[in-house]
Structure formats: structure tokens, C-alpha cells
Amino acid sequence: MKNTFYVDMKTARDLNISGNLLLVYSMIDSMTKDGETFSMRKADMARALNTKPLTVHKCLKKLIEKGLIEQVECVKDGKYLSTFKIIK
């Protein structure tokens, strides 16, 4: 799997996030357009970011708590997908 995403340092400063939190946010932000959702298994996100699924899970939870993303219910072919949408 080859995904390209960009880290916007202005966004990092504006949102006051860094490290893995910034990487997870940037991945979601880069792969969506206004109002769209982003779906990917946490294990696949972790592999793309060279980290552990638990780290991705914690980052997603923190981003939701900060009000930067929201989790959207999504079931595809009977399987639950981690689906998120950028709020800020």
C-alpha cells in the first residue's frame, strides 16, 4: 500500500498538535475533501505511519476529544470500518 499525505506545519501550529497526533490528523486531512469521510483499518493506518495500531487508536481518540475529527458510523459488507471526518 502506497499512500502519500502532507504535513502542514501551519496546521500543526494552529491546532497545537505534534508527533503521531499530527501524522494521524494529516493523513486523514490529506485524504479527504470538505465534508468527506476517511475510512481505513487502524492496522493499515499504523503500517502506513510505521507505528502500532494501539498508537493510532489513542491518537484518534485524542483527536476526537480535542474536537478536531469526528467518528462516523460506517458498515461496509457487514464489517465495521474506522471512518472519520475532519471538523477543524
N, C-alpha and C positions, 0 to 999 in steps of 0.2 A: 504494500500500500504506500503510495507516494502522495502526500498532501503538502501543499505549500500555504503558509499563512505568514502574516506580517505582524510584528510587534510595534505598535505606535507608542513611542516614548511620551508624546504629549498626553495620550490617553492614560498612560501609566501615572503621570504626574497629576492629571486632573482627577483621576479616580483613587489615587493614593494606594495603588496595588503594585506588587513586585513579585519576583520569583515565579514559582509554579502557578500561583494565583493569576499572575499576569499572562503566563503562557496559555493556561486554560481559557481565560477570557478572550485572549487574542485569537485563539483557534476558533472559538465559536463566532466571534465578531467577523473574522475574515471569511468564514464560510457561509455567512447569511447576508441577506439584504434586508432593508427596513421591513420589519414585521414578520419575516420568515422565521422558521424554526430550524434547529440544527439537531440531527439525530445521529448518534454513533454509540456503539457499545463502549462502556468505560474502559474495558480491556484494550480496545483498539485505540482509544484516545491515549491511554497510558503508553502503549507501544509507540505511537507517533511522537509522543513527548519524551520518550526514553525515561519513564518513571513507572511507578506501581499503580495499579487500579485503585488501591486504597487512598493514595495521594490525590488522584483525580477526584475520587468521591468526596474527600474532605474539602478540596478546592471548590467543587461545585456547590457543596453545602454552604461554604463561607460566602461565595458569590451571591447565592440566593439570600442569605441573611443580610448581606450588605445592600440588597435591593438592586443589584446590577444585572441579574438574569432571573428568569422565572422558569420553573419546570412545567412542561405542558404534557398532559396525558396523551400517550400515543401507543397504540397496539397495531402491529403490522403482522399479518399472517399468524395471528394468535400469540405473538411474542411481544412483550413489553420492551419498548426502546427508551433509552435515556434521551429525552427530547427537551431542548432548551431554547429560550428566546431572549435576546438582549433587550433590556429595559432602558439602560443608560448607555 
